[in-house]
Every structure is written in C-alpha cells, then in structure tokens.
Amino acid sequence: MENATRFTDPGYGLWPFTAEILVRCPACEGLATVTKAPDSDNGRTRRLTCTGCGHNTSWTAPTLPGGNGWSMPGARGPYDPYFHRPVWLRAGCGGGHSLWAYNVAHLDLLDRFIGAELRERGQWASCGEWTLIEALPLWMKAAKNRDELVRTIQRLRATLPG
C-alpha cells in the first residue's frame, strides 16, 4: 500500500462550511447562496441570493433573553440552518441514502476522505467533540461504497456552474 491515497482528518466540524451554503432558490429552484450579510453584526444576519432570478431575502438570529448575545441555529442535514432550504449539492446513493455538502469546500473534504485508501484520525481524535469526518455515517465510511460515492460526488460537481 505504498502508493495508497492518504487522508488525515483535519479536525473540522460542520460550522466552518456554513460561511457560504449553496441552496435551491425558494422562488425558482435555481442555484442560490446563503452568506453572511455585508452589514451583519458578528455574522448574526444571513442573506440568501439567487444567481438566476435575483431573489434575495435576509435572516437574523434571534436575541437571547436578557439581550446577552444571540442564538445560532443548529447545522443539521441536507438543509441550510438559516432558511431551511435544500442544499444544492445533494444526490441519492444506494440503499436510500443521500450524500450532501454545503459547498464546494465541504464536497472537496468528503471527496478526499471517501477516495482515500488510508484514512487516519489525526490529532483531533477524542478531543471531546466529534469532527465532521468522525460523525459521518458508517455507510459513507465503508470501502465497499467508495466507487458509488465517488461517482455521486462527480455527479454533484457537474451541477456547479463554470
């Protein structure tokens, strides 16, 4: 296994990938982005902007009781945590599973992990919080599913403009 592709878990969680999320536009179902609004107070306000129809809307995190900060939404599943729109990079896999990513950087990380023949946990293992890679479902970690997952990632990349 001298020439094996090697992947070492960089220790990222899901939140770093929420800086830009590719979603389906609520108006036309085309490609839209969710990003921090330029005039946002510490990232508290997010903006959804469609590159096709021009639809845009804002979301602002609710203030916590007593005015001490604001509440972050939970980042879960194939929907953006702010507007709850389906992510653009989502495709079905065998067994009724779904492979999804918030953006190209997230998809790249999954691609490197899935395509690797040698997977290492890295220095982040057992630090209290699971990394994104540690939290992946077992079907995504199984070598027997590698080829289908790589093909699915290629299909997802083909949906991206340019």
FIBAGU-906475 format. One record per residue (C-alpha): x, y, z; residue in one letter. Coordinates in steps of 0.2 Angstrom, whole numbers, padded with zeros to 4 digits, always signed. Layout:
! residues N
XYZA...
***
This chain:
! residues 162
+0000+0000+0000M+0015+0011-0003E+0006+0022-0016N-0011+0022-0007A-0020+0038-0006T-0019+0045+0012R-0031+0056+0021F-0029+0063+0038T-0044+0071+0047D-0041+0090+0048P-0052+0091+0063G-0066+0102+0056Y-0083+0102+0062G-0098+0107+0051L-0099+0125+0056W-0084+0131+0046P-0093+0126+0030F-0108+0137+0034T-0099+0153+0028A-0106+0150+0011E-0120+0137+0008I-0127+0133-0009L-0145+0130-0009V-0161+0129-0020R-0169+0146-0023C-0187+0147-0015P-0193+0157-0030A-0186+0147-0045C-0177+0132-0038E-0161+0138-0046G-0144+0139-0038L-0144+0152-0023A-0131+0156-0010T-0133+0159+0009V-0119+0170+0015T-0116+0182+0030K-0124+0199+0025A-0111+0213+0022P-0119+0224+0036D-0121+0209+0048S-0117+0211+0066D-0104+0197+0070N-0112+0186+0057G-0129+0187+0065R-0138+0191+0049T-0138+0180+0033R-0143+0183+0016R-0150+0171+0003L-0147+0177-0015T-0151+0168-0031C-0139+0169-0046T-0153+0166-0058G-0169+0175-0054C-0161+0188-0042G-0172+0183-0027H-0165+0189-0011N-0170+0188+0007T-0162+0190+0025S-0162+0180+0041W-0157+0187+0058T-0153+0177+0073A-0165+0180+0087P-0158+0188+0103T-0156+0178+0118L-0167+0183+0133P-0159+0197+0143G-0150+0203+0127G-0135+0193+0131N-0130+0188+0113G-0139+0179+0100W-0144+0161+0096S-0136+0151+0082M-0147+0138+0073P-0142+0120+0073G-0132+0114+0057A-0140+0098+0053R-0144+0088+0037G-0146+0092+0019P-0154+0109+0023Y-0146+0126+0027D-0148+0130+0045P-0154+0148+0042Y-0168+0147+0029F-0170+0129+0029H-0168+0127+0010R-0162+0111+0002P-0144+0111-0001V-0139+0112-0020W-0126+0098-0018L-0137+0083-0014R-0139+0067-0023A-0146+0050-0018G-0135+0035-0016C-0139+0016-0015G-0149+0010-0001G-0160+0025+0001G-0145+0036+0007H-0141+0054+0002S-0124+0062+0000L-0124+0081+0003W-0112+0095+0005A-0115+0114+0010Y-0102+0120-0003N-0088+0115-0014V-0075+0115+0000A-0086+0103+0010H-0088+0092-0005L-0069+0093-0008D-0066+0086+0010L-0079+0072+0008L-0071+0068-0009D-0053+0067-0001R-0060+0056+0013F-0070+0044+0003I-0057+0042-0011G-0043+0038+0001A-0037+0021+0004E-0028+0025+0020L-0038+0035+0032R-0030+0042+0048E-0039+0050+0063R-0027+0064+0066G-0023+0074+0082Q-0041+0079+0084W-0047+0061+0089A-0055+0060+0106S-0055+0079+0110C-0072+0079+0116G-0082+0085+0101E-0083+0074+0085W-0076+0080+0069T-0086+0081+0054L-0077+0065+0047I-0079+0056+0064E-0098+0060+0063A-0101+0053+0045L-0112+0038+0044P-0105+0021+0043L-0111+0018+0025W-0100+0033+0020M-0085+0026+0028K-0087+0008+0021A-0074+0004+0007A-0087-0006-0002K-0097+0010-0006N-0082+0020-0011R-0085+0019-0030D-0103+0023-0029E-0099+0038-0018L-0085+0044-0029V-0097+0044-0044R-0110+0053-0034T-0098+0067-0030I-0093+0068-0048Q-0112+0070-0052R-0114+0084-0039L-0099+0093-0046R-0107+0093-0063A-0121+0103-0057T-0110+0118-0052L-0108+0132-0064P-0092+0135-0074G
***
